[in-house]
């Protein structure tokens, strides 16, 4: 992710503008051929989608991470995203910072 994209993403997240953050990261994912950059982009999009309550996107991106070889099973944070996106109560495992 370029510095400009990263700053825009961080600003969007800080201002609870998750749709904008998702759009920024999606552009990076769609234009990159670098596997690490795609993985980082997917992980950042998962975070924004989770905050936006878009659990379908969270699940799709977790599947895509696994499909491209990211060791998702070893990353407990993303396993929690998958569980919460699968219908468990969000508050059961996460407390949103105010």
RALIN-V79701 format. One record per helix or strand of 2 or more residues. SS is the DSSP state (@ for helix, = for strand). FROM is the first residue (numbers start at 1). LEN is the number of residues. Records with the same first field share a line. If there is no record, write none. Layout:
BEGIN
SS = FROM-LEN  FROM-LEN
END
This chain:
BEGIN
@ = 3-12  18-14  35-17  55-13  72-3  76-10  90-3
END
